[in-house]
Every structure is written in C-alpha cells, then in structure tokens.
Amino acid sequence: MSISVTPEQPEHTVYAGFWWRALAFVLDWIVLVVVDGIVAFAAGMEAWMHDAFALRGTIGTYTSIIGMLYFPLLESSRLRATLGKLACGLMVVDEDGRQLGFSRAFGRNVGKVVSAAILMVGFMMAGWTHRKQALHDLMAGCLVLKKSSPSLAVRLPEAL
C-alpha cells in the first residue's frame, strides 16, 4: 500500500479537529503501552537473571527512548502519521502540505511539552484555531489533515 500526497494542498483541505486528534492519541497511547509492556517483560527477564535492582532504570531508559522517537519517526516517515493517526485517517504535514523532516517532527513533539505545561490549553487550541492547529503545530509550522480516502479512516459519527 502506498500513500501519496502532492505537495500542494487540495482545494478542499480538511483539517483534523480536536476530537479526531484526541482519539488518535488514545490509540497511540495503547500502542505505546503494549510496546512498553513487551520491553518491560524482556528487561525484567534479563534483570531477574542478573540484577533485579537495575530493572527500574533499564525499563525507564528503554520506554523513554521509545516514547521520544515513536511520534517523530512515524510522522516524518512516508506514512506521515503515527499508527493512531493512520487508524483515524489523519496525517501531519508542513504548512505547504509536504512531508515533515525528522527535526521538524521532533521539534513539534518537544513543543507538546509547552502545550501541556499551560494546563493543556495548547492542545485545546486545535478546537478553535482557523486551521485547527494546536500550539505545538503553530510553533513547528505543521498541519494535521484528514485524509480524503475513507477506506483508511475509522468510521465514526460525523460530529467528530
């Protein structure tokens, strides 16, 4: 399966609103919990065999690295989306509709710290800005778009 998007935005660009993005985040969180569980199990088996006290540090290191890289690696890939965003039919692009580079995708995700630090208002901004951009999207010059192909999207009520 190949997903292609032209650099120019289509005439009828559909920006992904707050609730679609929230659903995608919940799905990504589930993916990360499963992956972290597998890593924790593998690290736990290693620690159980050698040094149980080192378990916390090992798991924390691995899960932090996975969490820091999951979003920018997938959002800067040809998919232009995390697994949760793919399931919801969303993609992350720059303001010209082009694929993100890793550094911009990483910066966008670092910006989520700022969005969270101001009582989550930075995330909520996706509900009222013109192009449905959260604060971290504005900081990185990114857009989250709804793909036009309904076969890639989860079927949910139009209210979302």
Order of alpha helices (4+ residues) and beta strands (2+ residues): alpha-alpha-alpha-beta-alpha-alpha-alpha-beta
